[in-house]
């Protein structure tokens, strides 16, 4: 019995390329499809989670949103890896800086993901999981960034279940001392799903704000101007 379409993705077999770029924001998916892909076609719009497949420099690439947070990333990446035969997912998202020597619009690659989430408990390991990016994808991204003249930083990131953190001290204050680069909300689940499925994953992030100082970029900038990480992802897709 076929497992597709699912309750969350209406696409048919073959609608997705082997590589899916995955922003959190559906409008960022639309922006990438309209501005970077040729012959892009809408392959999913269930619950407004827009997914497109088109061509970039002669290769087939898909882009589909994950929504915000690990529960939704967990659903979409699981279905793409396990039901739609997707081989690699590259998250392209925004993040808040933790390490204070970063700047707004800096591009960051998540080498590994720390988290306060219990998402990993389902896999049966009783210790602390330490999911990482695929090494090959990370090296490709690093080489591509260098070729494009982009000073991409790579290191540990923090995937949080909490956006408005009222704990004292906040996790970001503790993690800053450990050299964690930034905070976002999806990579931990993506990396674990990729590991369990035997697939590849990488999170490329653009610094959109500084929670410590309150400095930040407007939503339209996050949607349409973070093109450096988009270009890196498309080149290695």
N, C-alpha and C positions, 0 to 999 in steps of 0.2 A: 504494500500500500504506500502511495507516495506521501511524503511529509510536506510537500509544497503544493500550492501556496500555504502560508501559515496564517495565523490570526493577526500577524503584525506586518507581513510582507506579501503582497499580492503577485509578485513576479513569478514568471515561469522558469523552468530549467533553461539555462543558457542565457538568461537576461543579464547576468552579472559577469564582468570580466574576472580574471584570476586575482587582480588587485583591486581593492576598494579603498578609496580615500574616505575618511569618516570624520567630518566636523560634527560638533554638537548641534549647531544651528542649521535647520533646514534651509534657511535663506542663504547660508554660505554654500550649501550644496548647489543651489540654483545659480548663484553667482559664478561658481567654478564651471558649471556646465555651460553657461552662456558665454563665458569669457575665455575659456581655455580649451574646451572640447569641440571637435567638429562632429557634425551629424549626431548631436546628443539627443537621446530620446528618454522620456520619463518612463521608468520601469516600476516605480513604486510611489504611492502617495497615501497609503493607509495612515490615518491619524495625522496627516500633514507631514509625515516623515518622507521628504522627497528624495528619491533615488534616481540617478541618471546613468546611462552608459553611452559612451561616445569614443572618439579617437583623439589621441594626443601624439603628434609626431608619428603617425602611422601605427600606433599600438592601441589596443582596446583597453580602456580604463573606465571604472565605475566610481561614482561618488554618491554616498548616501549618509544622511544625518544619523546620529545616535540619540539625540535628545540629551538632557542633562542628567548626570549622575550614573553611578555604577549599576543600578537595577536595569535601566534602559540599555546602557552599553552591553550589559550582560546578555540581554535578550537578543539584540540585533547582531552582535558579533557571534554569538553561539549559532544562530540560525544561518548566518552567512558562511561560517566555517563548516558547519556540520550538515546543512541541507542544500546549500547552493554551490558547494565545491569551490568556494573562494579560498585562495592559497595564502594571501597576505592582506592585512588591513593596516593602513597607515592613518592613525588619528592625527588630525590637523585642527588643533584647538587653541583656545586662549588660556592664559594662566596668570596668577598673581605672583609677583616676585616674593621670594623669601630671602635669598641672598641679596644683600643690599648693594653689591657692586654691579648688579644687572641694571639695565635701562629699559624704559618702555620701548616696545617693538623689537627687542632682542629675540632671536630665535633660539630655542632650547630643544635638545633631543633628550628624551627620558631614557637614561641607561638602565635604571631600575626604578621601581615604584614602592614607596612606603605607603602605609594606609592605616586608618583607624576603622576600616570596614571589616565585617566578619564574612565577606563574600567568599573568602578562601576556605572557610570551615567545611563547606560542602564536599571538598575533595578528600577529606578524611585524615589529613596530616594534623597532628596535635601540637606541633611546634609553630614557629613563626615563618610563614612563607615569604620568599624574597623574589617575586617575579621580575624578569628582566626583558628588555627588548631583544629581538633577533639580532645577533652580532653582525651577520651579513648585511641586513638592511641598514643597521646603524653605520657600518663602515661606508656603504654606498652613499648614505645621506651626508656623512662627513666629507667625503671626497667631492660630492656634487656641490655642497655649500662652498667649499674652498674654490672650486672652479668658477662658481657664480660670484665670488667675491663677498660671500656672506660669512660673517664671524659667528658661526653657530657654536653655542656652548653645549656640552654633553655632561650629564651627571645624574644623580638621584633626584627624583621628583616626589611629591607627596600627593596622593589621591585621597581627598577627604569626603566623607559623607556629610559634612557640616559646612554650610556656606557662612552663616553668621555664628561664629565660634565665641561663646561666652565663657569658656573655661579659662581659669587663671593658674599658671600662665597658659596662653594659647599654644596649641601644638606648633604653630609656625615659629614661635619664639624659641622653643626647645630645638626644633629641627634646624634653625638657622645656625646654631652652634655646631651642628653635624655636617654642615656644608650642603644641605639640601637646597636645590636651586629655586623651586617654585611650587605652587600649589594649584591643583586642578581637581577634577572629580570623576575621571573615567578610566585612566590608563591601567590601574591595578586590575580591574575586572577584565579589560581587554587582554593584558599580558597573560593572565591566568587561563582564560578561555583558549588563547592561542597555544599555550603550553599543553593543555589537556587534549586539544585536537591535533597536535603535532603540526601546527601551522606557524606562520610568522606574523609578528606585530611590531610596530614602532609608533611611539608618540612624538610628533613634532609640534611644538607649542610656540606661540608668540606671546610675549609679556604684554598684557593689556592694562595692568594696574599694579599698584603697590599698596596692599592692605595696611601696611605699617604707617604710611604717610597720608593715605587717602587719595593719592594721585592716580588718575586713570583716564582711559580713552572712552569716547562715547560709543554707543552700541553700533552705530552705522560704520564707524571705523573698524570695529572688530569683525563686522560682517563682510566688508568689501576691500579693506586695505592691507590685510595681512598676506600679501601676495608672495613674499619671499618663501615662507614655509610651504605654500601651495606649489610653487615652482620646484622646490627641492623634491617634494612628494611625487609630483608628476614625472619628473625626470627619472626617478628610481622605480616607478610603478612597473 
